Amino acid sequence: MLVKNKALGTSERVENTEFIQSGGCCRRVVNVPRKTRFDAMRATGEYQIAQSKADELVISLTVPQIFAAFPGDTVELCGSPLGASGQFKVNRSCCFANGERAGTEIILTQGEA
C-alpha cells in the first residue's frame, strides 16, 4: 500500500507481510489531502490493509429451505465439517424456488460481526 500526498510530494509505504510471505503480490495507491500528517498517512495504509483482511474467509452455504438472512446479520457456526466455527457476517443472501426445490444461498464473511 502506497499512501501519497501529491501536494507535498511525500509518500509512505505500508506492507502486509503475511500476504507477501505467502506469495501474494498487489499494489494499491491512496492519495490523501494536503494537510495529512506523516503518522496519519501510515495509519491510513494500515487501516486499508486491515479492511482487506476483514473479508479473508468467505463461506458459501445453501440451506434447503427459505431462510431469512439479510446483509449485516450475524450467523454463528459450530460443529462444521469444514472446521469453520465462530461468528460470521452475512454478506449476501439469495432465496430461490422452482418446481423441484427451494432454498437460500448465504455468503458469509469472517469479519466484525
C-alpha positions in Angstrom: 0.0 0.0 0.0 1.5 3.3 -1.1 -0.1 6.4 0.6 0.8 9.6 -1.3 0.4 13.3 -0.6 0.8 14.8 -4.0 0.7 18.3 -2.8 3.7 17.9 -0.5 5.4 15.3 -2.6 5.6 12.8 0.3 4.7 9.1 0.4 4.5 6.3 3.0 4.7 2.6 2.1 2.9 0.1 4.3 3.2 -3.7 3.7 1.1 -6.7 4.5 4.0 -9.1 5.4 1.8 -12.1 5.9 0.4 -11.7 2.4 3.8 -11.1 0.8 5.3 -14.2 2.6 2.5 -16.4 1.3 3.5 -15.4 -2.3 0.9 -12.6 -2.7 1.6 -9.5 -4.8 -0.6 -6.5 -5.0 -0.1 -2.7 -5.2 -2.6 -0.1 -4.1 -2.1 3.7 -4.1 -4.2 6.0 -2.0 -4.0 9.8 -2.3 -4.6 11.8 0.9 -5.4 15.5 1.4 -2.7 18.2 1.6 -2.9 18.6 5.4 -2.5 14.9 6.2 0.5 14.3 8.6 3.0 11.5 8.2 1.6 9.4 11.1 -1.9 9.7 9.6 -0.7 8.6 6.3 0.8 5.4 7.9 -2.5 4.8 9.8 -4.4 5.2 6.5 -2.3 2.4 4.9 -2.6 0.2 8.0 -6.4 0.7 8.0 -6.7 -0.2 4.3 -4.7 -3.5 4.9 -6.9 -4.3 7.9 -10.0 -3.8 5.8 -8.7 -6.2 3.1 -8.2 -8.8 5.8 -11.8 -8.5 7.1 -13.2 -10.5 4.1 -10.4 -13.0 4.2 -12.5 -16.1 4.9 -15.6 -16.5 2.7 -18.1 -19.3 3.2 -21.0 -20.1 0.8 -23.7 -22.3 2.1 -27.0 -23.4 0.7 -29.8 -24.1 3.2 -32.5 -26.4 1.8 -35.4 -24.1 2.8 -36.4 -20.5 2.5 -34.4 -18.7 5.3 -34.4 -15.0 6.1 -30.8 -13.8 6.3 -30.0 -10.2 5.5 -26.7 -8.5 4.8 -25.2 -7.4 8.1 -26.9 -10.2 10.1 -24.7 -12.3 12.4 -24.6 -16.1 12.0 -22.9 -18.5 14.4 -21.4 -21.7 13.0 -20.3 -24.5 15.3 -19.6 -28.2 14.6 -19.0 -27.5 10.9 -17.4 -30.4 9.0 -15.1 -27.8 7.3 -13.7 -26.8 10.7 -15.1 -23.3 10.4 -16.6 -22.0 13.7 -17.4 -18.7 15.2 -19.5 -15.7 14.3 -19.8 -14.7 10.7 -21.4 -11.7 9.0 -24.0 -12.3 6.2 -22.5 -10.6 3.1 -25.2 -11.7 0.7 -28.2 -14.0 0.6 -30.5 -15.2 -2.2 -33.7 -17.2 -1.8 -34.7 -19.4 -4.7 -37.6 -21.7 -5.5 -38.6 -23.7 -8.6 -40.8 -26.7 -9.2 -38.2 -29.1 -7.8 -36.7 -27.4 -4.8 -36.4 -24.3 -2.7 -33.7 -22.8 -0.5 -31.4 -20.0 0.4 -27.8 -19.4 -0.6 -25.9 -17.4 2.0 -22.5 -15.9 1.6 -20.7 -15.4 4.9 -17.5 -13.5 5.7 -15.5 -13.7 8.9 -15.2 -10.1 9.9 -16.5 -7.8 12.6 -19.9 -9.3 13.3 
